[in-house]
Amino acid sequence: MEKLRRAAADCARVRDLAVDPDERRLFAMLAGYLNLLVLEVERVIAARRAGGLAAGNSGALAAMQVLYGGPRRSSIVTQSNAASKPPTKAGDGA
């Protein structure tokens, strides 16, 4: 939990120091996402301690996916699929 809180605070500091508006927006979004994640993890822990939450039931995480579009798995390049694709030349439209 503390790592997430520190990461959110670091993102907020970078946001405050950023000059580029796109960079400010990015770090503001990251700070907000990490703060929401901390709240969600705390809520899940408290609910499980109370016996009131089944595994996988996460309302705030579903809301974050709607707000931020969720993870874009198709754009994630792993070592296994990167090695199977040939490199593209600059300017060939690929």
N, C-alpha and C positions, 0 to 999 in steps of 0.2 A: 504494500500500500504506500509506504513512504517513497519508494522509487517512483511510483506513478505521480504522487504529489510533487516530488522534486522535478520530474520531467515537465509537468504542467506549469510549474513556476518558471522553469528555464525557458519554455516556449513563450510565456508571457513577457519575460525579460527581453528575449530576442525580438518579439513583436514591438515592444516599446522602443527598442533601439533601431529598428529597421527603418530605412529611408524609402525603399521601394514599396509602393502601395500593394503590389501583388504579394510581396514577401510578408508585409504586415498582415494581410488577409490570411495567408497560409498559416502563419504562426498563431494568429488569433483562433483560427479554426482548430489547429492542433491542441492549443491550450484548452479550448472548450471541450473538445472530444476527450482529452485525458481527464479533465475534471468530471465530466459525465461518467466516464468509465470508473473512476474512483467511487462515485456515488452508487453506481450500479453494483460494483463488487461488494461494497458495504451493505447494500440492501439485500443482496443474495446471501451473504454470510449471515446476516441477522435473521432472515427468513428461514434459512436452513437450520439455524440453531433453535428456532421456535418450532420447527417442523412444518412450516407452512408453504414451502416452495419445492416443487418437483424439479429435478434436474432438467436443464434445458429451457425452463420457462423464464424468458427474459424480455420484459416489455420495453425497457429503456434501450436495450441493444437493438431491438427491432425498430424502435423510433429513430435511432441514430442511422440505421441503414437506409431508412426512408429519407431522412434529412440530407445525408451525405452520399447517398447513392450506393452505399455498401462497398465491399471490396470488389475491385475489378479484376477478377481472377484471370480473365483473358489477356490482360496486359502484363501479368506477372511473368517474368522470364526466369526460369530455373536453369540450373546447370544442365539438367537432363534434356529439356526441350530446346535450349539454346544451342547445344552441340549438334542437334539434328537438323537445324536450319542453316542453309548456306548464307554467308554474309552478303549484304546488299551493297551495291555501289552507290555513292552519293549521286543524286540527280537522276536515278533511273526510275523514279516514280514509285518505288517500293517502300 
